[in-house]
Amino acid sequence: MFESLDDTIRADEHKAVSTRERAIKWIIGAIITVAVFGGLYLSVHLLEG
C-alpha cells in the first residue's frame, strides 16, 4: 500500500515541477550553501587575526 502511494506521490511531484524550476532550486540552494560556508570561513579567518 505505502509503496504504491510513494510511487504515486513521486510521479505527481515529477509532473508538477518542471525541470527548469528544479534546476533553479538546486542553483539557489548551492549559492546559499556557498554563501553560508564562505561567511563562516571568512569570519573564523578574520577572528584569528
TORKOL-4160 file (C-alpha; in steps of 0.2 Angstrom, whole numbers, padded with zeros to 4 digits, m for minus):
49
<pt num="1" X="0000" Y="0000" Z="0000"/>
<pt num="2" X="0013" Y="0013" Z="0005"/>
<pt num="3" X="0025" Y="0008" Z="m0009"/>
<pt num="4" X="0011" Y="0012" Z="m0022"/>
<pt num="5" X="0007" Y="0028" Z="m0013"/>
<pt num="6" X="0025" Y="0033" Z="m0013"/>
<pt num="7" X="0026" Y="0030" Z="m0031"/>
<pt num="8" X="0011" Y="0040" Z="m0034"/>
<pt num="9" X="0017" Y="0055" Z="m0024"/>
<pt num="10" X="0034" Y="0054" Z="m0033"/>
<pt num="11" X="0025" Y="0054" Z="m0050"/>
<pt num="12" X="0014" Y="0068" Z="m0046"/>
<pt num="13" X="0029" Y="0079" Z="m0040"/>
<pt num="14" X="0038" Y="0075" Z="m0056"/>
<pt num="15" X="0023" Y="0081" Z="m0066"/>
<pt num="16" X="0020" Y="0096" Z="m0056"/>
<pt num="17" X="0038" Y="0103" Z="m0056"/>
<pt num="18" X="0047" Y="0107" Z="m0072"/>
<pt num="19" X="0065" Y="0103" Z="m0075"/>
<pt num="20" X="0069" Y="0122" Z="m0075"/>
<pt num="21" X="0061" Y="0125" Z="m0058"/>
<pt num="22" X="0070" Y="0110" Z="m0051"/>
<pt num="23" X="0087" Y="0117" Z="m0058"/>
<pt num="24" X="0083" Y="0134" Z="m0051"/>
<pt num="25" X="0080" Y="0127" Z="m0034"/>
<pt num="26" X="0096" Y="0117" Z="m0034"/>
<pt num="27" X="0106" Y="0133" Z="m0040"/>
<pt num="28" X="0099" Y="0144" Z="m0027"/>
<pt num="29" X="0102" Y="0130" Z="m0014"/>
<pt num="30" X="0121" Y="0129" Z="m0020"/>
<pt num="31" X="0123" Y="0148" Z="m0019"/>
<pt num="32" X="0115" Y="0149" Z="m0001"/>
<pt num="33" X="0127" Y="0135" Z="0004"/>
<pt num="34" X="0142" Y="0143" Z="m0003"/>
<pt num="35" X="0137" Y="0160" Z="0005"/>
<pt num="36" X="0135" Y="0152" Z="0022"/>
<pt num="37" X="0151" Y="0142" Z="0022"/>
<pt num="38" X="0160" Y="0156" Z="0014"/>
<pt num="39" X="0154" Y="0168" Z="0028"/>
<pt num="40" X="0159" Y="0156" Z="0042"/>
<pt num="41" X="0176" Y="0153" Z="0034"/>
<pt num="42" X="0179" Y="0172" Z="0032"/>
<pt num="43" X="0173" Y="0176" Z="0050"/>
<pt num="44" X="0184" Y="0162" Z="0058"/>
<pt num="45" X="0199" Y="0168" Z="0047"/>
<pt num="46" X="0196" Y="0187" Z="0052"/>
<pt num="47" X="0195" Y="0182" Z="0071"/>
<pt num="48" X="0211" Y="0173" Z="0071"/>
<pt num="49" X="0219" Y="0189" Z="0065"/>
